[in-house]
Amino acid sequence: MKRLVLDAFDRVSVNWMRHMPDRLAHGYAGFMARHAVPRLYPMGTRRARANLARLRPDLPVEEALAGMWDNVARSFLEVPRFLRFYDEDRIETVGAELLAPRPLIVCGLHLGNWELVGLAMVRHGAAPVAFYQPPASEYRTRTVVAERLKGGGRLLPPHRDAARAAMQALVRDKDVFLIFPDEHQHGRVAAPSFGRGPRIGGNIEYAVRLSRASGAPLVICYCERLAPRADGPRFRVTFEAGPTIPRGGDREADVAAGVAALDGQMEAIILPRLPQWLMLHEFEPRG
């Protein structure tokens, strides 16, 4: 029953957000963030509250929780509109010159509206190749994938030959590969570790191994939601150089060192912006 309710909510909201004037869309997104979305995910609220108390005890918890749900709700509701955001002067970009090398691996983070990572790459001449993890809802999958494809780049479904496809994109095609190391998969958030110790596995290891094998440098990209204008949201998308992955030594030692370095850099970016991190309500300290 909950899945049917969520599917209906998705369909109505996406259609409304696609056609509403900016001020109405901004108001509707705020209303849903305050009154609807938190009630649909009570377990997420409890988990996020515990994570805030452990990781950022300096923050007012209820204010941070409200900010988290506001960002989560708005980010989904903005999907039918985000392709307009550059043209509407809603996005500022920092560090786009780091997108020049080819091949290149961009490690995106689920901060702010994470859909703007790929859009920023396209706008700065680095249309990405990326795998995608289908959302829980088939309707969300169709909607999100359709909007991403309109933005530019290529999406590859995850499959058994994923590593080969990624290496072909990097080595043969000299492409830009986009991957999100702070993924939620199989019931756990693999990275960053936030005190658990860096984990070998998942997208963070995959990004490091791809960099080591292909020689492609790592760049980290994240989005921040800024104070909005009266007519809607504003964002800053930042690219920063990632760690250099050692090559030529012991392979597994190089990978472990690379994972630890990338994990630490991700943690340093996410922690000051914790209420805008999508995984705050999914992260388990023992996960």
Buried (B, 14 or more C-beta within 10 A) or exposed (E): EEEEEBBEBBBEBBEBBEEBEBEBBBEBBBEBBEEEBBEBBEEBBEBBBBBBEEBBEEBEBEEBBBBBBBBBBBBBBBBBBBBEBBEBEBBBBEBBEBBEBEBBBBBBBBBBBBBBBBBBBBBBEBBBBBBBEEBEBEBBBEBBBEBBEEBBBBBBEEEEEEEEBBBEBBBEEEBBBBBBBBBBEEEBBBBBBBEBEBBEEBBBBBBBBBBBBBEBBBBBBBBBBBEBBEEBBBBBBBBEEBBEBBEEEEEEEBBBBBBBBBBBBBBEBBEEBBBBBBBBBBBEEEE
